[in-house]
Amino acid sequence: MKNAIRSSLLILALTASAAFAQMGPPPGDSAEHMQRHLAMLTKHLELTPAQQQQATALLTNAAGAQTTLHNNMKAAHESLQAAIKANDTAAIDQAATNIGNLTAQSISAHAKAHAAFLQILTPEQQAKLAQFESQHEHFGPEGMRGFHGSPAGHPSKPE
């Protein structure tokens, strides 16, 4: 049973590793990306200047958290690759656990940022955002790209 769990954890880590390897911060300057994202949100949701200021703070904090997580994840994947090459099963387990924890932290940070953003919106703006997210799967809490790039192999939502 323990070996089955260990195998499952390793498969999950390797799958996440492949997806993460192709995921990264958006191309170009992150401040420029944030400005484009904010401009898009402002246009589609008709954000007030106060909401824009709050959204800027949220996006800045989320981007900082994701940069830290991205760097930690990169190091964890390098550790996993080294452990695989060395056939070090204890280090593989440790790296896989670390990758799982960092993945959970990334998902949690993104969801918290999204939840905080929703709190600054009016009910009408929340409805517009929900409609926009349903039409553009790469935005919102399920798309995982709203604040931190594009995960490879993200399954499409059923139509």
DRENGUZA-489215 format. One line per 10 residues: their letters; for each residue x negated, y negated, z negated of C-alpha. Coordinates in pm, 1 decimal. Example, Ala and Ser with C-alpha at 12.3 -4.5 7.8 and 13.67 -1.06 7.14 Angstrom:
<nodes>
AS = -1230.0:450.0:-780.0  -1367.0:106.0:-714.0
</nodes>
This chain:
<nodes>
MKNAIRSSLL = 0.0:0.0:0.0  -282.6:-236.8:-93.4  -451.2:-169.6:242.1  -123.6:-239.8:426.4  -91.6:-574.2:248.0  -456.5:-652.4:317.6  -411.5:-562.5:684.4  -98.5:-775.4:710.8  -275.8:-1067.9:547.3  -569.0:-1034.1:786.9
ILALTASAAF = -338.6:-1018.9:1090.1  -156.6:-1327.9:965.9  -484.7:-1508.8:909.8  -613.9:-1417.3:1254.8  -286.4:-1524.3:1416.6  -295.9:-1852.3:1227.6  -662.3:-1880.4:1317.8  -589.2:-1852.5:1688.9  -310.3:-2106.8:1665.2  -516.5:-2341.7:1450.6
AQMGPPPGDS = -817.1:-2318.4:1678.1  -615.0:-2486.1:1950.7  -444.7:-2728.7:1712.4  -612.7:-3047.7:1621.5  -567.5:-3409.8:1577.1  -407.0:-3584.9:1870.3  -648.3:-3695.8:2142.1  -782.4:-4045.7:2116.3  -783.7:-4281.8:1825.3  -559.1:-4170.3:1538.5
AEHMQRHLAM = -463.9:-4532.6:1461.6  -358.8:-4573.4:1824.2  -159.2:-4249.6:1806.7  11.8:-4368.4:1490.0  103.9:-4698.2:1655.5  253.6:-4516.1:1956.0  447.7:-4285.7:1724.1  575.6:-4580.1:1521.6  671.2:-4767.9:1839.6  867.8:-4464.6:1959.2
LTKHLELTPA = 1044.2:-4432.0:1623.5  1115.6:-4805.6:1616.7  1263.9:-4796.4:1965.2  1477.9:-4485.0:1921.2  1594.1:-4556.3:1567.2  1596.8:-4936.6:1581.1  1382.6:-4962.1:1268.3  1386.0:-5289.5:1078.9  1054.1:-5462.4:1003.5  1077.8:-5335.6:643.1
QQQQATALLT = 1135.6:-4979.9:765.5  842.9:-5014.3:1007.4  618.7:-5116.4:719.2  734.7:-4820.9:508.8  696.6:-4583.4:804.5  344.0:-4712.4:867.6  248.9:-4632.7:508.5  404.8:-4285.7:535.0  232.0:-4211.8:866.6  -102.7:-4338.3:736.3
NAAGAQTTLH = -80.5:-4121.3:424.8  34.6:-3817.8:624.5  -245.6:-3860.9:877.6  -503.4:-3884.6:599.2  -372.8:-3571.6:431.2  -366.4:-3382.4:760.4  -722.4:-3488.9:845.4  -844.6:-3350.9:514.0  -648.2:-3029.1:560.6  -771.2:-2998.0:919.8
NNMKAAHESL = -1134.6:-3027.1:807.9  -1080.8:-2775.2:528.0  -904.1:-2538.4:767.9  -1190.8:-2563.2:1016.2  -1436.9:-2466.5:741.5  -1211.2:-2179.6:631.0  -1196.3:-2044.5:986.9  -1572.2:-2064.3:1015.2  -1597.9:-1867.0:690.1  -1354.5:-1609.6:825.1
QAAIKANDTA = -1552.4:-1568.9:1146.3  -1875.8:-1527.9:949.1  -1712.0:-1269.6:722.2  -1581.5:-1076.5:1023.0  -1926.0:-1072.5:1184.8  -2079.8:-955.0:855.5  -1802.8:-695.2:802.7  -1760.2:-839.6:452.6  -1407.7:-731.9:354.8  -1407.7:-926.7:26.5
AIDQAATNIG = -1504.6:-1246.7:208.4  -1243.8:-1172.6:476.6  -978.6:-1146.1:205.5  -1099.6:-1465.8:42.5  -1106.6:-1658.1:372.4  -763.9:-1524.1:473.5  -619.0:-1630.4:139.2  -777.3:-1973.4:176.6  -634.6:-2010.5:528.6  -290.9:-1908.4:402.3
NLTAQSISAH = -308.4:-2161.0:119.2  -423.2:-2439.8:351.7  -146.0:-2354.0:598.5  108.9:-2374.5:318.1  -35.7:-2708.2:206.0  -14.1:-2843.3:560.9  347.4:-2734.9:602.6  435.4:-2876.8:261.4  264.0:-3211.0:331.8  441.4:-3241.0:665.7
AKAHAAFLQI = 781.5:-3154.5:517.4  733.3:-3400.3:231.1  635.6:-3677.4:473.9  940.3:-3600.2:687.4  1165.8:-3601.1:379.4  1020.6:-3932.9:265.1  1075.8:-4079.7:611.6  1438.0:-3969.5:606.7  1485.4:-4159.7:280.0  1401.4:-4494.4:442.5
LTPEQQAKLA = 1661.1:-4443.5:717.8  2026.2:-4536.3:716.7  2277.0:-4253.3:769.5  2320.6:-4369.3:1131.6  1945.1:-4360.3:1190.0  1923.9:-4016.3:1029.7  2191.1:-3892.7:1271.4  2000.6:-4041.5:1568.2  1679.8:-3877.9:1447.4  1850.7:-3539.6:1405.2
QFESQHEHFG = 1986.5:-3564.5:1758.1  1646.3:-3667.6:1894.0  1473.5:-3381.3:1710.1  1723.5:-3128.9:1844.7  1650.4:-3246.1:2200.4  1272.6:-3265.8:2150.0  1160.8:-2955.9:1963.0  809.3:-3089.1:1906.8  933.3:-3352.8:1661.2  1066.6:-3297.0:1315.4
PEGMRGFHGS = 999.8:-3049.5:1039.4  1020.2:-2735.2:1253.4  803.9:-2866.7:1535.1  513.0:-2937.3:1303.1  378.8:-3193.3:1547.0  540.2:-3514.3:1432.7  243.4:-3617.4:1221.2  -43.6:-3392.3:1318.4  -84.8:-3265.0:1668.7  44.1:-2966.2:1859.6
PAGHPSKPE = 15.6:-2606.8:1741.6  -60.9:-2366.2:2021.0  190.1:-2103.3:2102.8  475.0:-2272.2:1918.4  780.7:-2068.2:2008.2  1051.2:-2255.3:2189.4  1381.7:-2292.6:2016.7  1658.9:-2092.2:2179.0  1871.2:-2302.5:2411.0
</nodes>
